[in-house]
Amino acid sequence: MSARRVDPSVALVVARARESADLTLLGDRARGCVACPELAAMRTTVVVGDFPPGARLMLVGEAPGAQEDASGRPFVGKAGQLLDSLLAEVGIDRTSTAVANVVKCRPPANRPPTTVESRRCRGWLDRQVELADPSLVVTLGGTALAWALGAGIRLRDARQTVHEWRGRRLLATYHPSAAIRFGPKGEPLAALRADLRTAAALL
């Protein structure tokens, strides 16, 4: 059985991220990233994320959508509006919360990021976590869960557990887009609301 082919783009992103002494420098470097040629060719902006100083909570989603690509900020579309509403409901201030995605560029037609795209981009996010140093990370959806805890872990198995992760705590929950897709009486919305309430209690 042959070894998996080494992707030089992964190592390059990791090196560039690790050389970034602060989030501003990392953001500047990420905006010039062309590790994923298809995404780089089609993007309007690189959505680096929101990192207010001293944020104790960091939310991690999947990838930018059309509105995020246009604005350069994460979670500003319908999913973001629902997320803002649920955060306010449990007493979490979005403006004091770090928010980022596993992949920084919008995939075509809002498709899920590929495994290769997620692997190439993760160096930026890993370093963002180190530099922002939140006490609690909440993953939103399967792509973010796979980034944090590894592929093959089901969300239903990872939920409702406070995971010890990289010297901090981590909760896994649904992406707000799933809550929209399944509707107001669906399990994802109820779970997301409950999990964000747990997050608020942990801060």
C-alpha positions in Angstrom: 0.0 0.0 0.0 1.6 3.3 -1.1 2.0 6.2 1.3 -0.4 9.2 0.7 1.2 11.7 -1.6 2.5 14.8 0.3 0.7 18.0 -0.6 3.2 20.8 -0.5 0.4 23.4 -0.2 -0.4 22.1 3.3 3.1 22.5 4.6 3.4 26.0 3.0 0.2 27.2 4.7 1.3 25.8 8.0 4.7 27.5 7.7 3.2 30.9 6.7 0.7 30.7 9.6 3.3 29.7 12.2 5.5 32.6 11.1 2.6 35.0 11.9 3.2 36.6 15.2 -0.3 38.1 15.5 -3.8 37.8 14.0 -3.3 40.9 11.8 -0.3 39.6 10.1 -1.9 36.2 9.7 -4.9 37.8 8.1 -2.7 39.7 5.6 -0.9 36.5 4.7 -4.2 34.4 4.4 -5.6 37.0 2.0 -2.8 36.2 -0.4 -3.2 32.5 -0.2 -3.6 30.5 -3.5 -3.2 27.0 -2.0 -6.6 26.0 -3.5 -6.5 27.3 -7.1 -10.2 26.8 -7.9 -11.3 28.8 -4.8 -8.6 31.5 -5.2 -9.7 32.1 -8.8 -13.4 32.4 -8.0 -13.4 34.2 -4.6 -14.2 37.9 -4.1 -12.5 38.1 -0.7 -10.7 35.8 1.7 -13.0 35.7 4.8 -10.3 35.6 7.5 -12.7 35.9 10.5 -13.7 38.2 13.3 -11.3 38.3 16.3 -12.3 40.9 18.9 -9.5 41.4 21.5 -9.9 39.2 24.6 -12.6 36.9 23.1 -13.3 34.0 25.4 -15.5 32.2 22.9 -14.6 31.2 19.4 -17.2 29.8 16.9 -15.9 27.8 14.0 -18.1 27.1 10.9 -17.6 25.5 7.5 -16.9 28.1 4.8 -18.1 31.4 3.6 -21.3 31.7 1.5 -22.1 34.3 -1.1 -22.8 37.1 1.3 -19.7 36.4 3.3 -17.6 36.4 0.2 -19.1 39.7 -0.8 -18.7 41.4 2.6 -15.4 39.7 3.8 -17.0 38.8 7.2 -18.2 35.4 8.5 -21.8 34.5 9.2 -23.6 37.6 7.8 -26.2 35.7 5.6 -29.4 33.9 6.8 -27.4 31.4 8.8 -25.6 34.3 10.5 -28.8 36.1 11.3 -30.1 33.0 13.0 -26.9 32.6 14.9 -26.9 36.2 16.1 -30.5 35.7 17.3 -29.6 32.5 19.2 -26.5 34.1 20.7 -28.5 37.1 21.9 -31.1 34.7 23.3 -28.6 33.0 25.6 -26.8 36.2 26.5 -23.7 35.9 24.3 -22.5 39.1 22.7 -21.6 38.4 19.0 -19.3 41.5 18.9 -17.2 40.0 21.7 -17.0 36.6 20.1 -14.4 35.3 17.7 -15.8 33.7 14.6 -14.0 31.9 11.8 -14.4 29.1 9.3 -12.4 26.0 8.5 -12.1 27.2 4.9 -11.5 30.9 4.2 -12.7 31.1 0.6 -16.2 30.4 -0.7 -16.5 27.1 -2.6 -18.4 27.3 -5.9 -22.2 27.3 -5.6 -21.8 27.0 -1.8 -20.9 23.3 -2.0 -19.2 21.8 1.0 -15.4 22.2 1.1 -13.5 19.1 -0.1 -11.2 17.2 2.2 -8.2 18.6 0.3 -9.4 22.2 0.7 -10.0 21.7 4.4 -6.6 20.2 4.9 -4.9 22.9 2.9 -6.6 25.7 4.9 -6.5 24.3 8.4 -3.0 25.8 9.1 -4.6 29.2 9.1 -7.3 28.2 11.6 -5.0 26.2 13.8 -2.8 29.3 14.2 -5.8 31.6 14.7 -6.9 29.4 17.7 -3.4 29.7 19.2 -3.2 33.5 18.7 -6.8 34.2 19.8 -6.5 31.8 22.7 -10.2 31.4 23.6 -11.2 29.4 26.6 -14.0 27.7 24.7 -14.4 26.7 21.1 -17.8 25.7 19.6 -17.8 23.9 16.3 -20.7 24.4 14.0 -21.5 21.5 11.7 -19.7 18.4 10.4 -16.8 20.1 8.6 -15.7 22.0 11.8 -16.2 18.9 13.9 -13.9 17.0 11.6 -11.3 19.8 11.8 -11.3 19.6 15.6 -11.8 16.0 16.5 -11.1 14.1 13.3 -13.0 12.6 10.4 -15.5 9.8 11.1 -16.9 11.2 14.4 -20.6 11.7 14.2 -22.1 14.9 15.5 -24.7 13.1 17.5 -21.9 11.3 19.4 -19.8 14.4 19.9 -22.7 16.6 21.2 -23.6 17.2 24.8 -20.0 16.6 25.9 -17.5 19.2 27.0 -14.3 18.0 25.3 -10.9 18.8 26.6 -9.1 20.0 23.5 -5.7 21.7 23.1 -5.7 23.1 26.6 -9.2 24.5 26.3 -12.8 23.3 26.2 -14.7 22.4 23.1 -18.4 21.9 22.3 -19.8 20.4 19.0 -23.2 21.4 17.7 -25.1 21.9 14.4 -24.5 24.6 11.8 -27.2 27.2 11.8 -27.8 26.4 8.1 -29.0 22.9 9.2 -31.4 24.5 11.7 -32.8 26.6 8.8 -33.0 23.5 6.5 -34.9 21.4 9.0 -37.2 24.2 10.1 -38.3 25.6 13.5 -39.5 22.2 14.8 -36.5 20.3 13.7 -33.8 18.7 15.9 -30.9 20.9 14.7 -32.5 24.2 15.9 -33.4 22.8 19.3 -29.9 21.3 19.7 -28.1 24.4 18.5 -30.1 26.5 21.0 -29.4 24.1 23.9 -25.7 23.8 23.0 -25.3 27.6 22.8 -27.0 27.8 26.2 -24.4 25.4 27.5 -21.6 27.4 26.0 -22.9 30.6 27.7 -22.9 28.8 31.1 -19.2 27.7 30.5 -18.0 31.2 29.9 
